[in-house]
């Protein structure tokens, strides 16, 4: 792993809360992830009307996949107030469906607490 890597700080530095169109906002939640190749990818949540936005984790994962990687070692999402947010159920499924080995990636869930995704997504339905 890269020396002195602080995914929490990287995610915080990615936050750029702003209003979009009439019913949209972005950047209130940011995510940072570390891949098995020690690359870092970031993204922000986009919240728009009609539930067609997406979570910050999805944004960071899309950047990773665009760069040709799929294996996540560690992932975090941070709210603009600095709180660590555990991934929602949709994000948990998305993480593992990008690469089956992501089932064992480390996920920040609160403060300094980190758990493997398998603890958050037990009893896989697709085995």
C-alpha positions in Angstrom: 0.0 0.0 0.0 1.1 3.5 -0.7 2.9 5.2 2.2 0.9 7.8 4.2 -2.2 7.1 2.2 -5.2 8.6 3.9 -8.4 7.8 2.0 -10.5 9.8 4.4 -8.6 13.0 3.6 -8.6 12.2 -0.1 -12.4 11.8 0.0 -12.7 15.0 2.0 -10.6 16.9 -0.5 -12.9 15.6 -3.3 -16.0 17.2 -1.7 -17.3 20.1 -3.7 -21.0 20.7 -2.7 -22.9 22.6 -5.3 -26.3 23.0 -6.7 -27.0 21.7 -10.2 -30.2 22.2 -12.2 -33.5 23.1 -10.5 -33.7 19.8 -8.6 -30.2 18.6 -8.4 -27.1 18.8 -6.3 -23.7 17.1 -6.3 -20.5 16.8 -4.2 -22.1 16.5 -0.8 -20.7 13.0 -0.4 -17.4 11.9 -1.9 -15.7 8.5 -2.1 -12.2 7.3 -2.5 -11.0 3.8 -3.2 -7.7 2.0 -3.4 -7.2 -0.7 -6.0 -5.1 -3.8 -5.8 -2.6 -1.9 -8.0 -2.4 0.8 -5.4 -4.2 3.4 -7.6 -6.7 5.8 -6.0 -9.9 6.8 -7.7 -12.5 9.3 -6.4 -16.0 10.3 -7.1 -18.9 12.3 -5.8 -22.6 11.6 -5.3 -25.1 13.2 -7.7 -28.6 13.7 -6.4 -31.2 14.6 -8.9 -35.0 14.3 -9.1 -36.8 11.1 -10.0 -34.1 8.9 -8.2 -31.8 8.9 -11.3 -28.7 10.1 -9.4 -26.0 7.9 -8.0 -23.8 7.4 -5.0 -20.2 8.6 -4.6 -19.0 5.0 -4.5 -20.6 4.4 -7.9 -18.8 7.4 -9.3 -15.4 6.3 -7.9 -15.9 2.7 -9.2 -16.8 4.0 -12.6 -13.6 6.0 -12.7 -11.7 2.8 -11.7 -13.4 0.7 -14.3 -12.8 3.3 -17.0 -9.1 3.1 -16.1 -9.1 -0.7 -16.6 -9.2 -1.9 -13.0 -11.9 -3.8 -11.1 -10.3 -5.0 -7.8 -10.8 -2.8 -4.8 -8.7 -3.1 -1.7 -10.3 -0.4 0.4 -13.2 2.1 0.0 -14.6 5.0 1.9 -17.4 7.5 1.6 -17.4 10.8 3.4 -20.2 13.3 4.0 -19.5 17.0 3.7 -19.7 17.3 7.5 -16.7 14.8 7.8 -18.7 11.7 8.8 -17.8 8.4 7.3 -20.8 6.9 5.7 -21.2 3.1 5.3 -22.2 2.1 1.7 -25.9 1.6 1.1 -27.2 -1.8 0.1 -27.1 -0.9 -3.6 -23.4 0.1 -3.3 -22.5 -3.1 -1.4 -24.0 -5.2 -4.2 -22.4 -3.0 -6.9 -18.9 -3.3 -5.3 -19.0 -7.1 -5.3 -20.6 -7.4 -8.8 -17.7 -5.4 -10.3 -15.2 -8.2 -9.2 -16.1 -11.2 -7.1 -12.9 -10.8 -5.0 -14.2 -7.4 -3.9 -16.3 -9.4 -1.4 -13.2 -9.2 0.8 -12.3 -5.5 0.3 -12.1 -3.3 3.3 -14.9 -0.9 3.8 -14.9 2.1 6.1 -18.2 2.1 8.1 -17.8 4.8 10.8 -15.0 6.8 12.4 -12.0 4.5 12.2 -13.9 1.3 12.0 -13.1 -0.8 8.9 -14.7 -4.2 8.0 -14.6 -6.5 5.1 -17.5 -6.2 2.7 -18.4 -9.8 3.5 -19.5 -8.6 7.0 -21.9 -6.1 5.4 -23.2 -8.4 2.7 -23.6 -11.9 4.3 -25.3 -14.9 2.8 -24.6 -14.1 -0.9 -27.5 -14.8 -3.1 -25.5 -15.4 -6.3 -23.1 -18.2 -5.2 
